[in-house]
């Protein structure tokens, strides 16, 4: 059944490309390629070469690997747009592990139609980047090399339909989404509960972005339905050409059990500071905390659940407009011993990661 999603989406893309354009604007085709290769060393030396279980990017220890290799095609006219991207790498291997094998290498497959000629109102459908968060799977677009714990454990992608309005001055974006679920291409078995989301993005000036995104849905079979409510807030402030600050805060709640009025809560604040002394160098530092005491997202089996602090320091060198060399030192500290170190458990984890990325 879910394979039909891809078939229908691809058919829509082909139809939109081959259909005659009634506007005067010539169809615009664009191709892009991105590749991010990395080496990461985890000082806890995991024997299975896997870094902590809640990381999905740059997560292989003591190996050279592609994190993400992406080829993307886009088609745009005044009234129609379409995107299709295929990917490989450890990001696809681990982040889409729950999806059917046929779908694990699809980064994006969507088609959009402009509803009114004189209003920037669009409906898009298919596999799309998530409306949640300021970090994406494409590392060059993020201030830090590795992703925050918040980003790694909220949706990177979503499948459904989205309606989006953007103001004429591009300062306000309003969006509503109807989804298959919480980062789901294929619904969980026996799950027929619709999921919904919203996004409000405001750019009061060229150097400030404010965002509020939401999700409401159920990620379990209907017989065990537990409603999940999630809010993602962030602000990006580029105070000067050299100094920027990102503040993020996620908070979610989920029913303790089906029909229960009690809710389990998890939350995570994140702070990222970036200093760019020149066009070719940048330094970024991140502090973060993630609390999931009742195991909604992380089931640790420990007394205090998942309560983890993180800090990282990033040094980036932009070789040219198409090539980046990035290195990051990251430490994690949990209230309980949730990290593996040889044959025992420990509260601490540290790793160093270096990456070469190219985009054109």
C-alpha positions as CSV (number, residue, x, y, z in Angstrom):
1,X,0.0,0.0,0.0
2,X,2.7,2.5,1.0
3,X,4.7,1.7,-2.2
4,X,1.7,3.3,-4.0
5,X,2.6,6.6,-2.2
6,X,5.9,6.7,-4.1
7,X,4.2,5.6,-7.4
8,X,1.5,8.3,-7.1
9,X,4.0,11.0,-6.1
10,X,6.4,10.1,-9.0
11,X,3.4,10.1,-11.4
12,X,2.4,13.5,-10.2
13,X,6.0,14.8,-10.7
14,X,6.1,13.4,-14.2
15,X,2.7,14.8,-15.0
16,X,3.6,18.3,-13.8
17,X,6.8,18.3,-15.8
18,X,5.2,17.2,-19.0
19,X,2.1,19.2,-18.7
20,X,1.9,22.3,-20.9
21,X,2.6,25.5,-18.9
22,X,-0.1,28.1,-19.5
23,X,2.0,31.0,-18.0
24,X,4.6,33.0,-19.8
25,X,7.3,31.9,-17.4
26,X,9.6,29.3,-18.8
27,X,9.9,26.1,-16.7
28,X,13.0,26.1,-14.5
29,X,14.8,22.8,-13.9
30,X,17.5,22.7,-11.3
31,X,19.9,19.9,-10.1
32,X,21.9,19.9,-6.9
33,X,24.4,17.5,-5.4
34,X,25.5,17.3,-1.8
35,X,27.9,14.9,-0.2
36,X,29.1,14.8,3.5
37,X,31.8,12.3,4.4
38,X,33.0,11.9,8.0
39,X,35.2,10.2,10.5
40,X,34.2,10.1,14.1
41,X,36.0,8.8,17.2
42,X,34.0,8.0,20.3
43,X,36.3,7.9,23.4
44,X,34.1,5.2,25.0
45,X,35.2,2.9,22.1
46,X,31.9,1.1,21.4
47,X,32.6,-2.4,20.1
48,X,29.7,-2.3,17.7
49,X,31.0,1.0,16.2
50,X,27.8,2.7,17.1
51,X,27.8,6.0,19.0
52,X,25.0,6.7,21.5
53,X,21.6,5.3,20.5
54,X,19.8,8.6,20.2
55,X,22.2,10.0,17.4
56,X,21.4,9.4,13.8
57,X,23.9,11.6,12.0
58,X,27.7,11.0,12.0
59,X,27.0,8.1,14.3
60,X,29.6,5.5,13.3
61,X,32.7,5.2,15.5
62,X,36.2,4.8,14.2
63,X,35.2,4.5,10.6
64,X,35.2,6.6,7.4
65,X,31.6,6.9,6.1
66,X,29.3,9.0,4.0
67,X,26.8,10.6,6.3
68,X,24.6,11.9,3.4
69,X,25.0,11.7,-0.3
70,X,22.1,13.5,-2.0
71,X,21.1,14.2,-5.6
72,X,18.1,16.4,-6.0
73,X,16.0,17.6,-9.0
74,X,13.6,20.5,-8.8
75,X,11.1,21.9,-11.2
76,X,9.4,25.3,-10.8
77,X,7.0,27.4,-12.7
78,X,4.7,30.2,-11.6
79,X,2.0,27.8,-10.6
80,X,3.6,24.4,-10.2
81,X,6.7,23.1,-8.3
82,X,8.1,19.7,-7.7
83,X,11.1,18.2,-5.9
84,X,12.6,14.7,-6.0
85,X,15.8,13.7,-4.1
86,X,17.6,10.3,-3.7
87,X,20.1,9.8,-0.9
88,X,22.6,7.3,0.5
89,X,24.7,7.3,3.7
90,X,24.5,6.4,7.4
91,X,21.9,9.1,8.0
92,X,19.5,7.3,5.6
93,X,20.5,3.9,7.0
94,X,19.7,4.7,10.6
95,X,17.1,7.5,10.5
96,X,14.8,5.7,8.1
97,X,15.4,2.2,9.5
98,X,11.7,1.8,10.4
99,X,10.5,2.5,6.9
100,X,10.1,-0.1,4.1
101,X,13.4,-0.8,2.2
102,X,12.0,0.7,-1.0
103,X,11.5,4.1,0.7
104,X,14.7,4.5,2.8
105,X,16.6,6.2,0.1
106,X,14.0,8.9,-0.8
107,X,15.0,12.2,0.7
108,X,12.2,14.2,-0.9
109,X,9.4,13.6,-3.4
110,X,6.7,16.2,-3.5
111,X,4.6,18.3,-5.8
112,X,3.0,21.7,-5.1
113,X,0.4,23.9,-6.8
114,X,-0.2,27.6,-6.4
115,X,-3.9,28.1,-5.5
116,X,-4.5,31.7,-6.5
117,X,-2.7,33.7,-9.1
118,X,-2.2,36.9,-7.0
119,X,-1.6,35.3,-3.6
120,X,1.4,33.3,-2.5
121,X,-0.7,30.4,-1.2
122,X,0.5,26.8,-2.1
123,X,-0.6,23.2,-1.5
124,X,2.2,20.7,-1.4
125,X,1.9,16.9,-1.0
126,X,4.4,14.0,-0.7
127,X,7.6,13.4,1.2
128,X,8.8,16.8,2.5
129,X,11.3,18.2,4.9
130,X,9.8,18.5,8.4
131,X,8.2,21.8,9.5
132,X,9.8,21.3,12.9
133,X,13.2,22.7,13.9
134,X,16.0,24.9,12.6
135,X,18.4,22.0,11.7
136,X,18.2,19.8,8.6
137,X,19.9,16.7,7.4
138,X,22.2,18.8,5.2
139,X,25.1,19.6,7.4
140,X,26.4,22.7,5.5
141,X,23.1,24.5,6.4
142,X,23.6,24.1,10.1
143,X,25.8,26.1,12.4
144,X,27.2,22.9,14.1
145,X,28.5,19.8,12.4
146,X,26.5,17.3,14.4
147,X,22.8,17.8,15.2
148,X,21.4,18.7,18.6
149,X,19.7,16.0,20.6
150,X,16.4,17.9,20.0
151,X,16.9,17.7,16.2
152,X,17.9,14.1,16.3
153,X,14.8,13.1,18.1
154,X,12.1,15.1,16.4
155,X,11.1,14.7,12.7
156,X,13.5,15.4,9.9
157,X,10.9,14.5,7.3
158,X,7.2,14.2,7.0
159,X,4.6,12.7,4.6
160,X,1.3,14.3,3.9
161,X,-0.2,17.5,2.5
162,X,0.7,21.1,3.5
163,X,-0.9,24.4,2.8
164,X,1.5,27.4,3.1
165,X,0.9,31.1,2.9
166,X,3.9,33.6,2.6
167,X,3.3,37.3,2.8
168,X,4.4,39.5,-0.2
169,X,7.3,40.9,1.8
170,X,8.4,37.4,2.9
171,X,8.2,38.4,6.6
172,X,5.4,36.0,7.6
173,X,4.9,32.3,6.8
174,X,1.8,30.4,7.9
175,X,1.5,26.7,7.3
176,X,-0.8,23.8,8.2
177,X,0.0,20.1,7.6
178,X,-2.0,16.9,7.5
179,X,0.4,14.0,8.2
180,X,0.8,10.2,8.3
181,X,2.4,10.6,11.7
182,X,5.5,11.5,13.7
183,X,8.3,11.2,11.1
184,X,6.4,8.4,9.3
185,X,6.2,7.5,5.6
186,X,4.4,4.3,6.4
187,X,2.0,4.4,9.3
188,X,2.5,2.0,12.3
189,X,0.4,-1.2,11.8
190,X,-3.2,-0.7,12.9
191,X,-2.8,3.1,13.2
192,X,-5.4,5.1,11.4
193,X,-5.2,8.3,13.5
194,X,-4.5,11.4,11.5
195,X,-1.8,13.8,12.6
196,X,-1.7,17.6,12.3
197,X,0.8,20.4,12.6
198,X,1.2,24.1,12.2
199,X,4.0,26.5,11.6
200,X,4.3,30.3,12.1
201,X,7.6,31.9,11.0
202,X,8.1,35.7,11.4
203,X,11.1,37.6,10.1
204,X,10.7,41.2,11.5
205,X,14.1,42.1,10.0
206,X,16.7,40.6,7.8
207,X,18.7,39.4,10.8
208,X,16.0,37.9,12.9
209,X,13.8,34.7,12.5
210,X,11.2,33.7,15.0
211,X,9.4,30.3,14.7
212,X,6.7,28.3,16.4
213,X,5.9,24.8,15.1
214,X,3.4,22.3,16.5
215,X,2.4,18.6,16.1
216,X,-0.7,16.7,17.3
217,X,-1.1,13.0,16.7
218,X,-0.8,9.4,17.8
219,X,2.2,7.2,17.0
220,X,0.9,3.9,18.3
221,X,-1.8,1.4,17.1
222,X,-5.4,2.8,17.6
223,X,-6.0,0.2,20.3
224,X,-3.2,1.8,22.4
225,X,-3.8,5.4,21.2
226,X,-1.9,8.0,23.2
227,X,-2.2,11.5,21.9
228,X,1.0,13.5,21.6
229,X,1.2,17.3,21.7
230,X,4.5,18.9,20.7
231,X,5.7,22.5,20.5
232,X,9.0,23.7,18.9
233,X,10.1,27.3,19.4
234,X,13.3,28.9,18.1
235,X,14.8,32.2,17.4
236,X,17.8,33.0,15.2
237,X,19.5,36.3,15.7
238,X,22.3,37.5,13.5
239,X,23.4,40.5,15.5
240,X,26.3,41.4,13.3
241,X,28.0,39.9,10.3
242,X,30.3,38.0,12.7
243,X,28.1,37.1,15.6
244,X,25.0,35.1,15.7
245,X,22.8,33.4,18.3
246,X,20.2,30.6,18.1
247,X,17.8,29.8,20.9
248,X,15.6,26.7,20.8
249,X,13.1,25.2,23.1
250,X,11.0,22.0,22.5
251,X,8.3,20.7,24.8
252,X,6.1,17.7,24.3
253,X,3.4,15.8,26.2
254,X,1.9,12.4,25.6
255,X,-1.0,10.6,27.4
256,X,0.2,8.2,30.0
257,X,-2.2,5.6,28.5
258,X,-5.2,5.5,26.2
259,X,-7.9,7.7,27.5
260,X,-5.8,9.0,30.4
261,X,-6.0,12.6,31.5
262,X,-2.5,12.4,32.8
263,X,0.4,13.4,30.5
264,X,4.1,12.6,30.4
265,X,6.2,15.6,29.6
266,X,9.6,16.0,27.9
267,X,11.5,19.1,27.1
268,X,14.8,20.4,25.7
269,X,16.4,23.8,25.6
270,X,19.3,24.5,23.2
271,X,21.7,27.5,22.8
272,X,24.1,27.9,19.9
273,X,26.5,30.8,19.5
274,X,28.5,31.3,16.2
275,X,31.4,33.6,15.6
276,X,32.6,34.2,12.0
277,X,35.9,36.1,12.0
278,X,36.2,35.9,8.2
279,X,34.4,34.6,5.2
280,X,36.3,31.3,5.4
281,X,36.3,30.5,9.1
282,X,33.6,30.1,11.7
283,X,33.5,28.9,15.3
284,X,30.3,27.6,17.0
285,X,29.5,26.5,20.5
286,X,26.4,24.6,21.7
287,X,24.9,23.9,25.1
288,X,21.8,21.7,25.4
289,X,19.8,19.7,27.9
290,X,17.2,17.0,27.2
291,X,14.8,15.7,29.9
292,X,12.6,12.7,29.2
293,X,12.0,11.3,32.7
294,X,9.1,9.1,31.7
295,X,10.6,7.6,28.6
296,X,8.3,9.0,25.9
297,X,11.1,9.4,23.4
298,X,13.9,7.5,25.1
299,X,13.4,4.3,27.1
300,X,16.5,3.9,29.2
301,X,15.2,1.6,31.9
302,X,17.0,3.7,34.6
303,X,15.7,5.4,37.7
304,X,15.8,9.0,36.4
305,X,15.1,8.3,32.8
306,X,16.8,10.3,30.1
307,X,18.3,13.5,31.6
308,X,21.3,14.5,29.5
309,X,23.5,17.7,29.2
310,X,25.5,18.3,26.1
311,X,28.2,20.7,24.9
312,X,30.1,21.0,21.7
313,X,32.7,23.2,20.0
314,X,32.8,23.5,16.3
315,X,35.6,24.9,14.0
316,X,34.8,25.2,10.3
317,X,36.9,26.0,7.3
318,X,35.2,27.0,4.1
319,X,37.7,26.0,1.4
320,X,35.6,27.6,-1.4
321,X,32.0,28.2,-2.3
322,X,31.5,24.4,-2.8
323,X,33.7,22.7,-0.2
324,X,33.7,22.7,3.7
325,X,36.0,21.1,6.2
326,X,34.4,20.9,9.7
327,X,35.6,19.5,13.0
328,X,33.7,19.2,16.3
329,X,34.4,18.1,19.8
330,X,31.2,17.0,21.7
331,X,30.6,15.9,25.3
332,X,27.5,14.4,26.8
333,X,26.7,13.8,30.5
334,X,23.7,12.0,31.9
335,X,22.2,11.7,35.4
336,X,22.2,7.9,35.0
337,X,24.8,5.7,33.4
338,X,23.2,5.3,30.0
339,X,26.4,5.2,27.9
340,X,28.3,2.0,27.1
341,X,32.1,1.8,27.8
342,X,33.6,-1.6,27.1
343,X,31.7,-4.0,29.4
344,X,30.2,-1.4,31.7
345,X,28.0,1.7,31.7
346,X,29.0,5.3,32.3
347,X,27.4,8.7,32.7
348,X,29.8,10.4,30.3
349,X,30.5,10.3,26.6
350,X,32.9,12.3,24.4
351,X,33.6,12.2,20.7
352,X,35.4,14.1,18.0
353,X,34.1,14.3,14.4
354,X,35.6,15.7,11.3
355,X,33.7,16.1,8.0
356,X,34.4,17.0,4.4
357,X,31.4,18.2,2.5
358,X,30.8,19.3,-1.1
359,X,27.8,21.0,-2.7
360,X,27.1,22.1,-6.2
